[in-house]
Amino acid sequence: MMTTEKMISYISGPMIGIEEHNAPMFNQVANELREHGHEVINPIELDEPEIEEPTWADYLRRDIFYVLQVDNLVVLPEWKRSRGALLEILLAKTLNVPVWDYETKDELKISHWEVCLLFAKAYKYWMQKENGSDGTNNSKGTPVQ
């Protein structure tokens, strides 16, 4: 992960349900990457979406714009429990953008299919938490939108 080339790195990881939206961890990683000469896009440092009451989807729309422009993603611990991080990883992998695990400092070796399965589990968990249900809105199991 640490190269002599100037890289643009995006930090991806869980925020919801973590004190201060995990800002101390995001900022620590951003500082370390900058010390190694990376240009860093840290979602904690980005402006709020220009909407009165932004939703999770509004933040994701903002963040995807940045993921499209980076040389690599760096994922924080517990990334598997974050819907946003999983979607960012899937997008990066689809675009052949390397994804690095902050803890191991190794490139993340995970297939698109595995990311999709993890997202499905995370989606179901969050739908249960938000709706008190299994993430469906009828007896046929149609996902809640």
C-alpha positions in Angstrom: 0.0 0.0 0.0 2.8 2.4 0.8 4.4 3.6 -2.5 6.6 6.5 -3.5 4.0 7.6 -6.1 1.5 10.2 -5.0 -1.7 8.3 -4.6 -5.3 9.5 -4.1 -6.7 7.3 -1.4 -10.3 7.2 -0.1 -11.0 5.9 3.4 -14.0 3.6 3.7 -15.4 2.2 6.9 -18.3 2.0 9.4 -19.8 5.2 10.9 -23.3 4.4 12.0 -23.6 3.2 15.5 -20.0 4.2 16.4 -19.2 7.1 18.8 -18.4 10.3 16.8 -19.2 8.4 13.6 -15.8 6.7 13.9 -14.1 10.1 13.2 -11.0 9.4 15.4 -10.2 6.3 13.4 -10.9 7.9 10.0 -8.7 10.9 11.0 -5.9 8.7 12.3 -5.7 6.8 9.0 -6.0 10.0 7.0 -3.0 11.4 8.9 -0.9 8.2 8.4 -1.6 8.1 4.7 -0.7 11.8 4.4 2.5 11.2 6.2 3.3 8.7 3.4 2.6 11.2 0.7 -0.9 10.2 -0.2 -3.6 12.7 -1.1 -6.5 11.6 1.1 -10.3 11.8 0.7 -11.7 11.3 4.2 -15.5 11.3 4.3 -15.4 12.8 7.8 -13.8 15.9 6.3 -16.2 16.3 3.4 -18.9 19.0 3.3 -22.4 18.0 4.3 -24.7 17.3 1.3 -26.5 20.5 0.3 -29.8 19.2 1.5 -31.7 20.4 4.6 -31.9 16.9 6.2 -29.5 14.6 4.4 -30.2 10.9 4.5 -27.8 8.0 4.4 -28.4 7.8 0.6 -27.5 11.5 0.2 -24.1 10.8 1.9 -23.6 7.8 -0.3 -24.3 9.8 -3.4 -21.7 12.3 -2.3 -19.1 9.7 -1.5 -19.5 7.7 -4.7 -18.5 10.8 -6.6 -15.1 10.6 -4.8 -14.7 6.9 -5.1 -14.9 7.3 -8.8 -11.8 9.5 -8.7 -9.3 7.6 -6.5 -6.3 5.3 -7.0 -7.2 3.1 -4.1 -9.6 2.5 -1.2 -8.4 1.9 2.3 -10.9 0.0 4.5 -11.1 0.4 8.2 -11.7 -2.3 10.8 -15.3 -3.6 10.9 -15.8 -2.6 7.2 -17.9 -5.8 6.7 -20.7 -4.3 8.9 -21.0 -1.1 6.9 -23.5 -0.9 4.0 -21.8 2.1 2.6 -18.3 0.6 2.8 -19.5 -2.6 1.1 -21.0 -0.6 -1.7 -17.8 1.5 -2.1 -15.7 -1.6 -2.1 -18.0 -3.2 -4.8 -17.7 -0.1 -6.9 -14.0 0.1 -6.5 -13.5 -3.6 -7.4 -15.8 -3.2 -10.4 -13.6 -0.3 -11.6 -10.3 -2.3 -10.9 -9.4 0.1 -8.1 -7.3 -1.6 -5.5 -8.8 -2.0 -2.0 -6.4 -2.2 1.0 -7.1 -3.4 4.5 -5.8 -0.8 6.9 -5.2 -3.4 9.7 -3.2 -5.9 7.6 -1.7 -3.4 5.1 -2.5 -6.0 2.4 -4.7 -5.7 -0.7 -8.2 -7.0 0.1 -8.6 -10.3 -1.7 -12.4 -10.6 -2.0 -14.6 -11.3 -5.1 -17.5 -9.2 -6.3 -19.7 -12.1 -5.3 -18.4 -12.2 -1.7 -18.9 -8.4 -1.4 -22.5 -8.8 -2.6 -23.2 -11.6 -0.1 -21.7 -9.4 2.7 -23.9 -6.5 1.6 -27.0 -8.7 1.6 -26.3 -9.7 5.2 -25.6 -6.1 6.2 -28.7 -4.9 4.5 -30.9 -7.5 6.2 -29.3 -6.5 9.6 -30.0 -2.8 9.1 -33.5 -3.3 7.8 -34.3 -5.4 10.9 -32.8 -2.7 13.1 -34.6 0.2 11.3 -37.9 -1.5 10.7 -38.1 -4.2 13.3 -38.6 -6.7 10.5 -36.6 -9.0 8.2 -36.1 -6.3 5.6 -39.2 -7.1 3.5 -42.5 -5.4 3.2 -44.8 -8.2 2.2 -45.3 -12.0 2.3 -43.5 -12.4 -1.0 -40.3 -11.1 0.5 -40.0 -7.9 -1.7 -37.1 -5.8 -0.3 -37.9 -2.6 1.4 -36.8 0.3 -0.8 
